[in-house]
Amino acid sequence: MSQYNTPMSDPLLHYRAEFPILSRTNYMISNSLGAMPRGVYDALHAYADTWATRGVRAWQERWWMLSLDVGNEIGSLMNAPANSISVHQNVTTCQAVVASCFDFSGKRNKIVYDDMNFPSVMYFWEAQQRNSARVHMVKTDDGITVPTERLLDAIDERTLLVPVSHVIFRSAYIQDAKAIIDKAHKVGAHVVLDTFQSLGTVPVDVESLNVDFACGGVLKWLCGGPGVAYLYVRPDLGQKLEPKFTGWFAHQDSMAFETGPIRYTDPPFRFMNGTTHIPSLEACRPGLKIIREVGVERIREKSKRQTARLIELADQHGWRVNTPRDAERRGGTVSIDMPDSEQACRELLARDVIVDWRPKAGVRFSPHFYNTDEEVEAAIVAVEEILRERRVVV
Ligand SMILES: Cc1ncc(COP(=O)(O)O)c(C=O)c1O
């Protein structure tokens, strides 16, 4: 066992005690839902206490500014300036906020993305064609990567927005975000970078990328649970843009209850709309705190090692790997399409090896900072056993 990481050799394993599910399962699914930190019990209990004892005074005392604080906590993980991140319920809503800042009736109305985008994001932009937007979708050649040159060529003077994923959910391919942003800026377009599958496992620096918008959610690699998404708007744009999808939280003087058109306040509230999702905001903080403490650099280093090992093991069995082999282009997941992978996934779940399966990807294995090397090996041993047993049965 000495070849494996231990709390002595891998200080990140000390955090295992913070995540109850790790003592019960081989939890290898942080690309979908990160493990719940036990601090969430206290956070939600405190939320209920506040509601129970302070009642409506809680808005003034804590809840109104909670979205600002949580936005800044998320922002500190991506080098975002203070108050540049608004919080929302999901990434699809973030797309809607961004779309509502623009006008698609003019000549510059082209939306460029690739077919490896997350489907919900595609569905949203496809639907905007009814709102005069034109969609140009660049296709993948291999089901793993996005042809960067073709994407860059599609971004032209007619392009308004480029909503793309930083890390592809199916294959964990890391897009060349900088090249995409530079090309978009050269022709006067804006990039909406979906960092759902990167933030918390791959370094993201919105300032050095000079990205216009970045969005994502906290429930995967940030261990923040469902219900909180974030939208970064570059500060110079944040002062200018006027979202049409708006509401009283975006008003300069919400409590004046003015009638007539909105007078926008400053970011981040400027990009928000109605009453915020307080329980989810409270629940996401313990996860964010741990990720900040652990640090994305350490998470990334470990992730590269464990994902490399998964690829090595898959290769030994001759299983198809639908994830980049170059660690610099690979996020936190390894998608492995072993024979009859959908059924294999079901059987892995029955054995408490928690993974998922996606069409055109296979079984997605996503170790995080809290996983041991033994768990990585054990997940693959479980696949071996499943395939061996099935062959016997057949
Ligand atoms: C890259 C990416 N974007 C978006 C989503 C989800 O979008 P939403 O928050 O709208 O459900 C996911 C996964 O759930 C994802 O992997």
The ligand as a Gaussian input file, in Angstrom:
#p B3LYP/6-31G(d) Opt

LIG

0 1
 C      -20.221000      23.267000     -18.639000
 C      -21.581000      23.254000     -18.009000
 N      -22.385000      24.324000     -18.137000
 C      -23.619000      24.361000     -17.580000
 C      -24.091000      23.293000     -16.851000
 C      -25.449000      23.361000     -16.205000
 O      -26.193000      24.496000     -16.519000
 P      -27.330000      25.017000     -15.513000
 O      -26.637000      25.629000     -14.336000
 O      -28.111000      25.994000     -16.288000
 O      -28.139000      23.828000     -15.110000
 C      -23.271000      22.153000     -16.688000
 C      -23.671000      20.959000     -15.912000
 O      -24.571000      20.783000     -15.206000
 C      -22.001000      22.147000     -17.284000
 O      -21.197000      21.088000     -17.155000

